[in-house]
Amino acid sequence: MTAMAGRKPKHFLWEVEGRIAKVRLDRPERKNPLTFDSYAELRDTFRDLVYA
């Protein structure tokens, strides 16, 4: 995994294999909640993946 656009997501892990991207929640200590911050980060992560 490498950071997209020079940043590493705080709430997700992601990897790209060929043309498939896998994005996983990574906050087990908080039971993987979807908060406003994580939704914004997920949006940015998918945007970066589209333009990668």
N, C-alpha and C positions, 0 to 999 in steps of 0.2 A: 504494500500500500504506500502510496505517496500522497502528500498533501496537495490538494487542488488550490491553485491560485495563491500558494504560499501560506495556507492556513490548514489547521487540522480541526475537524469538527469535534465539539465537546460531548455531544449526545449520541453520536453515531460512529460506527465502524463501516468502512466501505472498501470494496475491492473491485477491480475490473479484470475480467478474463475474456479476452477477445472482444466480442460485441455485447457481452453481458456484464452488467454492473449489479453488485449485491450490496445493499445498504441495510445495516442491522442496528437496532437500538442498542446502546451500550451504557446503561445506567442502572445496573442490577441493584445497587445499594438503595436506589429510590424506586425500585420496581418498574423501571422503564416508563415513566409517565410521559405523556405528550403535553408539554406546556407551550405557552406562547413562544418562548425562546427556542424550544426544540422544533416547533413548526416552522419558524423563520429559518433556522439552521437547515432543516430538511429541504425547504424551498431553495435555499442557496446551494445546497449540495447537489440537488437535481439540476439546477440551472448550470452549475459548473460541469456536471457530467455531460450535459447536452452539448456544451461548447468545448469539451476536452478533445 
